[in-house]
Amino acid sequence: MGGLLTLSRVLGYHAKESPSVRPRFTWLEGRMNYLVTIPGAVLTIAIGLWLASNNGLAWFRVAAWLHYKLVLVGVVVIIHTLLTVKQRQIARRPPDAPINKSLFAALHGTLGLLLIAILLLATHQPMSAP
């Protein structure tokens, strides 16, 4: 999540910078995405699936909070995919091409809210079976 939040913020900064600085931002965004966020996402999802499988199907059925959390994690994956697509598009464009920074600001805020909701669901586990 930290990598995604940083990536969305750096993409927003990219839009505000002069064309002479943009190639460096493109390099930074690519490194951050492919060396931090994608491996982190794969590792997190793999460990989450492993933990869920260890608890069994009976637990999964009664853990309603986990169902909501998984929906939110799915939204995070969709946003990550969108950021990756946008990052690749920006990397292919010329440095002086216009970039819409409002999309990245909106995605950054959405990621922050999703992070809070996911953490609250995981730590408090509302709707758990007694």
N, C-alpha and C positions, 0 to 999 in steps of 0.2 A: 504494500500500500504506500509505503514511503517513496518508493521508486516511481509509482504512478502519479502520486501527488507532485513530486519534483518534475517529472516529465511534462505533465500538463502545465505547470508553471513556466518551465523553460520554453515550451512551445509558445506560450503567451508572450514571453519576453522576446522571442524570436521575431514576432510580428512587429514589435516596436523599434527594433534595431535598424541601423542603416545597412544598406546592401553590402558594404565592405566587411561587416562583421558577421553577416549571416552564414557564410560557409563554415565558420568555426562553431556556430550554434548547431548547424546541421550535423557536424561531426560529433559534437557532444550529445545531441539527442539520440543519434544512432547507437553510440556506445552505451548510453544509459539504458536504452530500450533493450538492446540485444545482450548486454552483459549483466544487467541488474533486474529489470522488471520481468522479462520473459523467463529466465531461470527461476526467479523467485516465485512466479505464478505457477510454474510447472511443479516445483518442489512443494509449495503450499497445497495445491490441489491433490498431489499424490499422497502426501501425509494425511490430509483430511479424509481421503477415500480409505486409506489404510486404517485410520482410527475408527471410522464409521463401520468398516467391515469387522473390526475386532469386537465392537459392541453388539453386533448381531442385528438381524432384521426385526426381531421383536422390540428391541429398544428403539430402533429407527421409527417404527410405527407409532409409538407413544410419545416420542420427542417432538411435539408440534413446533416448538421453538426452532428446532433444527431445520424444519421445512421452510420456515420464513427466512432463516439465515441463508439457506442454499439458494433461495430466489434472489436475495440481495447479492450473494456471491456471483450468481449468473449475470446480474446487471453489471457488476464490476468487470467481469470477463468481456462483456459486450463493449463497455467503455474502453477497456484496454485494447480490444481489437480496433475500435474506431480511432484511438490515438495512434496505434501502429500504422494504420492505413494513412492517416493524415500526415504522420511523420515521413512516411515513404513518399507521399505526394510532394511535400515541401522539399524533400531532398532532390527530387527530379526537376523541380522548377528552377528557373534562373533566379539569382539572388535578389533581383529587383522586383520580382512578382509580388503582388499584394497578398497579405495573409490576414484572415479574419481572426482577430484575437478574442472576440467575444465568445466564440465557441469554446476556446480553451479555458477561459475564465469560468464559464458555465460548467464545463466538465470537472474542473478543479473543485468547485463548490459542491457539486454532486458527489464526487468521490469522498470529500470530507464528511458529508452527511451520511453516506453509506458506511464509512469507516466507523462512525459513532454508533450507528444502528447495529452493525454486525458485532461490535465489541459489547454493546449492552445485551444483545441476545445471547452471546456466548458466556458472559459472566453471570448474568442473573437467571438465565434459563427459565423465563416465564412459560407458563402453560405446560410445565413438566408433569408427568404422572407422579402421584404421591408415593 
